[in-house]
Amino acid sequence: MSKKHDHDEELTPWQQAAKKAGHKAAPPKKRVRHRFMKGYQVRNFKRMWPLILLFVAIICVMIFLVSPISRVKSIRITGNEIVSTKQIKRDSPIKKGQPLLGVWGKTNQLAGQLKRQSRRMQSVKISLNHFNRVTIRVEEYPTIGYLYTNGGYQPILKSGVIIKNKVLNPRDGFPILRKFKNPKTLRRTIRQYRRISAPVRAAINTISYSPVKSNRDRVYLQMNDGNKVYASVASFGDKMDYYPSINAKLKTRSIINLEVGAYSYPITKKTPKKQTKSNS
């Protein structure tokens, strides 16, 4: 066979037909591959993407810090009765418009700072609501009585603390302590008084220091129902729990002595007459 014939056999049937017709066969088209990025660009992107993400994060943080949402929008106070809302806001370490970065993760610490600003506060809790709204929940020590001094009344709290700021008109339902000039005796009396149950405390009108030669520790309690009670500072806190049962047996206003044991006699009597006894 000739070389020409061999060459014709290598052509496809379509190319042979085209050749016979006098046309040149068009070369096959090359497929062009389109790529978004070339190989070296992909490799560079893989190396750079952590830095790109960091840069984007920094931009987002900067935008957040300059936006209003990054600051305390409002402060709400709840639970306070004696301490004014205005005073709590003034003493609070959190202020409206303050960056939230100074609040996040520090609510317990900030609550402790606020609690130390007032001896009336028993507990303080701070929380964030709706992302940037602050709520301060306050629980105050209740007032359990008043100390009369120099024409005014100093509140006595359940914690035993005496508030220095005086009030002119004490609230009803709380006894008034009088004639206590010795601070140590006053503290002992308050400790005992706090041991008395709330219903019995509410029945007391005044507690006065009333020492005698036989008992330098004596106190005199004027009750709201007209009865009078004599007791000792060291023990009246526990013995006053017997008052309701003793009072229930009385037929008239009486003097009840709890200094040694417990007995009572009518106020009209000049000499004590034992009517009820208790081995308390």
C-alpha positions as CSV (number, residue, x, y, z in Angstrom):
1,M,0.0,0.0,0.0
2,S,1.0,3.5,-0.7
3,K,1.7,6.0,2.0
4,K,-1.2,8.1,0.8
5,H,-3.5,5.2,1.2
6,D,-2.2,4.6,4.7
7,H,-2.8,8.2,5.5
8,D,-6.3,8.1,4.2
9,E,-7.0,5.1,6.5
10,E,-6.0,7.2,9.5
11,L,-8.7,9.8,8.7
12,T,-12.2,9.4,10.1
13,P,-15.0,8.7,7.6
14,W,-16.2,12.3,7.9
15,Q,-12.7,13.6,7.2
16,Q,-12.4,11.3,4.2
17,A,-15.7,12.5,2.8
18,A,-14.7,16.1,3.3
19,K,-11.4,15.5,1.6
20,K,-13.1,14.0,-1.4
21,A,-15.4,17.1,-1.5
22,G,-12.3,19.2,-1.6
23,H,-12.7,20.7,1.8
24,K,-10.1,20.7,4.5
25,A,-11.1,19.1,7.7
26,A,-11.5,21.6,10.5
27,P,-9.2,20.8,13.4
28,P,-11.0,19.7,16.6
29,K,-11.8,22.5,19.0
30,K,-9.8,22.7,22.2
31,R,-11.8,22.8,25.4
32,V,-11.1,25.9,27.4
33,R,-11.2,25.5,31.1
34,H,-12.4,28.6,32.9
35,R,-11.3,29.0,36.5
36,F,-12.3,31.6,39.1
37,M,-8.8,31.7,40.5
38,K,-5.5,30.3,39.3
39,G,-3.7,27.8,41.4
40,Y,-1.3,30.2,43.1
41,Q,-4.2,32.5,43.9
42,V,-6.0,29.7,45.7
43,R,-2.9,28.8,47.7
44,N,-2.4,32.5,48.7
45,F,-6.1,32.7,49.8
46,K,-5.8,29.6,52.0
47,R,-2.8,31.2,53.7
48,M,-4.5,34.6,54.1
49,W,-8.1,33.7,55.1
50,P,-7.4,33.7,58.9
51,L,-6.1,37.3,58.6
52,I,-9.1,38.2,56.5
53,L,-11.5,36.8,59.1
54,L,-9.6,38.7,61.9
55,F,-9.8,41.9,60.0
56,V,-13.5,41.5,59.4
57,A,-14.0,40.7,63.1
58,I,-12.2,43.8,64.1
59,I,-14.3,45.9,61.8
60,C,-17.5,44.4,63.3
61,V,-16.3,45.0,66.9
62,M,-15.4,48.6,66.0
63,I,-18.9,49.2,64.5
64,F,-20.5,47.6,67.6
65,L,-18.5,49.8,70.0
66,V,-19.6,53.0,68.4
67,S,-23.3,52.0,68.1
68,P,-25.9,52.8,70.8
69,I,-26.6,49.1,71.4
70,S,-23.2,48.7,73.1
71,R,-24.2,51.0,76.0
72,V,-26.6,50.7,78.9
73,K,-29.9,51.9,77.6
74,S,-31.9,52.0,80.9
75,I,-31.6,51.2,84.6
76,R,-34.7,49.8,86.5
77,I,-34.8,49.6,90.3
78,T,-37.2,47.2,92.1
79,G,-37.8,46.0,95.7
80,N,-36.8,49.3,97.5
81,E,-39.2,50.8,100.0
82,I,-37.1,53.0,102.3
83,V,-34.0,53.8,100.2
84,S,-35.2,56.0,97.3
85,T,-34.8,55.0,93.7
86,K,-32.9,58.3,93.1
87,Q,-30.4,57.5,95.8
88,I,-29.8,53.9,94.5
89,K,-29.2,55.3,91.0
90,R,-26.8,57.8,92.4
91,D,-24.8,55.2,94.4
92,S,-24.9,52.6,91.7
93,P,-21.6,51.9,89.9
94,I,-23.6,51.4,86.7
95,K,-24.8,54.5,84.9
96,K,-27.0,55.0,81.9
97,G,-24.9,55.3,78.7
98,Q,-22.1,53.3,80.2
99,P,-20.3,50.8,77.9
100,L,-21.6,47.3,78.4
101,L,-18.0,46.1,78.5
102,G,-17.8,47.4,82.0
103,V,-20.9,45.3,83.0
104,W,-20.5,42.0,81.3
105,G,-19.2,39.3,83.7
106,K,-19.1,41.8,86.6
107,T,-22.7,41.9,87.8
108,N,-21.9,40.2,91.2
109,Q,-19.0,42.5,91.9
110,L,-21.0,45.6,91.0
111,A,-23.9,44.4,93.2
112,G,-21.5,44.1,96.1
113,Q,-20.3,47.6,95.6
114,L,-23.8,49.0,95.6
115,K,-24.8,47.0,98.7
116,R,-21.9,48.5,100.7
117,Q,-23.2,52.0,100.0
118,S,-26.2,51.5,102.3
119,R,-26.6,49.7,105.6
120,R,-30.2,49.2,104.8
121,M,-29.6,46.9,101.9
122,Q,-29.8,43.2,102.8
123,S,-29.1,42.0,99.3
124,V,-28.6,43.4,95.8
125,K,-28.9,41.5,92.5
126,I,-28.0,43.0,89.1
127,S,-29.1,41.5,85.8
128,L,-29.1,42.4,82.1
129,N,-32.3,42.2,80.2
130,H,-32.9,42.6,76.4
131,F,-29.1,42.8,76.0
132,N,-28.5,46.4,77.2
133,R,-31.2,47.1,79.9
134,V,-30.1,46.8,83.5
135,T,-32.4,45.7,86.4
136,I,-31.3,46.2,90.0
137,R,-33.3,44.2,92.5
138,V,-32.9,45.4,96.1
139,E,-34.0,43.7,99.3
140,E,-33.8,45.9,102.4
141,Y,-33.4,45.0,106.1
142,P,-36.9,45.6,107.6
143,T,-37.2,48.1,110.5
144,I,-38.0,46.3,113.8
145,G,-38.1,49.3,116.1
146,Y,-36.8,52.8,116.9
147,L,-34.3,54.3,119.4
148,Y,-35.5,57.5,120.9
149,T,-32.6,60.0,121.3
150,N,-32.3,63.8,121.4
151,G,-35.9,64.4,120.3
152,G,-35.8,62.1,117.3
153,Y,-36.1,58.4,116.4
154,Q,-33.4,56.3,114.9
155,P,-34.6,53.2,113.0
156,I,-33.4,49.9,114.3
157,L,-33.0,47.3,111.5
158,K,-33.4,43.6,111.7
159,S,-29.6,43.2,111.2
160,G,-29.2,45.1,114.5
161,V,-27.9,48.2,112.8
162,I,-29.1,51.6,114.1
163,I,-29.6,54.1,111.3
164,K,-28.1,57.5,112.3
165,N,-30.6,59.5,110.3
166,K,-33.5,60.4,112.6
167,V,-37.2,60.5,111.8
168,L,-39.7,62.7,113.6
169,N,-42.6,60.3,113.3
170,P,-41.9,56.6,113.7
171,R,-44.1,54.1,111.9
172,D,-46.9,52.5,113.8
173,G,-46.5,48.9,115.0
174,F,-42.8,49.2,116.0
175,P,-41.7,49.6,119.6
176,I,-39.5,52.5,120.8
177,L,-36.4,51.9,122.9
178,R,-35.8,54.6,125.6
179,K,-33.3,55.6,128.2
180,F,-30.4,53.5,126.8
181,K,-27.3,55.5,127.3
182,N,-24.8,52.7,127.5
183,P,-24.0,51.4,124.0
184,K,-23.1,47.9,125.2
185,T,-26.4,47.6,127.1
186,L,-28.2,48.9,124.0
187,R,-26.6,46.3,121.7
188,R,-27.4,43.5,124.2
189,T,-31.0,44.6,124.3
190,I,-31.3,44.7,120.6
191,R,-29.9,41.2,120.2
192,Q,-32.4,39.9,122.7
193,Y,-35.2,41.9,121.1
194,R,-34.5,40.3,117.7
195,R,-35.1,36.9,119.3
196,I,-38.7,37.7,120.0
197,S,-41.3,36.4,117.5
198,A,-42.8,39.0,115.2
199,P,-46.4,38.8,116.6
200,V,-45.1,39.5,120.2
201,R,-42.8,42.2,119.0
202,A,-45.8,43.9,117.4
203,A,-47.5,43.9,120.8
204,I,-44.7,45.9,122.4
205,N,-45.1,49.7,122.6
206,T,-41.9,50.8,124.4
207,I,-38.8,49.2,125.9
208,S,-37.1,51.3,128.6
209,Y,-33.9,50.7,130.5
210,S,-35.1,50.6,134.1
211,P,-32.3,49.4,136.5
212,V,-32.8,48.9,140.2
213,K,-30.4,47.9,143.0
214,S,-31.6,44.3,142.9
215,N,-31.2,44.1,139.1
216,R,-29.0,46.6,137.2
217,D,-30.0,44.7,134.0
218,R,-33.7,45.4,134.3
219,V,-35.9,46.6,131.4
220,Y,-39.5,47.7,131.4
221,L,-41.8,46.9,128.5
222,Q,-45.1,48.8,128.0
223,M,-47.4,46.6,126.0
224,N,-50.1,47.9,123.6
225,D,-52.8,46.2,125.5
226,G,-52.0,48.1,128.7
227,N,-50.0,45.4,130.5
228,K,-46.5,46.1,131.9
229,V,-43.6,43.7,131.8
230,Y,-40.4,43.7,133.8
231,A,-37.5,41.5,132.6
232,S,-33.8,41.3,132.4
233,V,-31.8,42.2,129.4
234,A,-30.0,38.9,129.3
235,S,-33.1,36.8,129.0
236,F,-36.2,38.7,128.0
237,G,-35.7,37.8,124.3
238,D,-36.6,34.1,125.1
239,K,-39.0,34.7,128.0
240,M,-41.3,37.1,126.0
241,D,-42.5,34.1,124.0
242,Y,-44.5,33.1,127.1
243,Y,-46.3,36.5,127.1
244,P,-49.3,35.4,124.9
245,S,-50.1,32.4,127.2
246,I,-49.7,34.5,130.4
247,N,-51.8,37.3,129.0
248,A,-54.6,34.9,128.0
249,K,-55.1,34.0,131.7
250,L,-55.3,37.6,132.9
251,K,-58.6,39.1,133.8
252,T,-57.4,42.7,134.1
253,R,-54.4,44.8,133.1
254,S,-51.5,43.5,135.0
255,I,-47.8,43.8,135.7
256,I,-45.9,40.7,134.5
257,N,-42.5,40.0,136.0
258,L,-40.1,37.8,134.0
259,E,-37.0,38.6,135.9
260,V,-37.0,35.3,137.9
261,G,-39.5,32.8,136.7
262,A,-42.8,34.4,135.6
263,Y,-45.6,35.8,137.6
264,S,-48.1,38.6,137.4
265,Y,-50.4,40.8,139.5
266,P,-53.0,43.4,138.7
267,I,-51.8,47.0,138.2
268,T,-54.2,48.3,140.8
269,K,-52.6,46.1,143.5
270,K,-49.9,47.7,145.6
271,T,-48.4,44.4,146.6
272,P,-47.5,41.7,144.1
273,K,-49.9,38.7,144.0
274,K,-48.8,35.7,142.0
275,Q,-51.4,34.7,139.5
276,T,-49.5,32.6,136.9
277,K,-46.2,30.8,137.1
278,S,-43.8,29.4,134.6
279,N,-40.4,27.7,135.1
280,S,-39.0,29.5,132.1
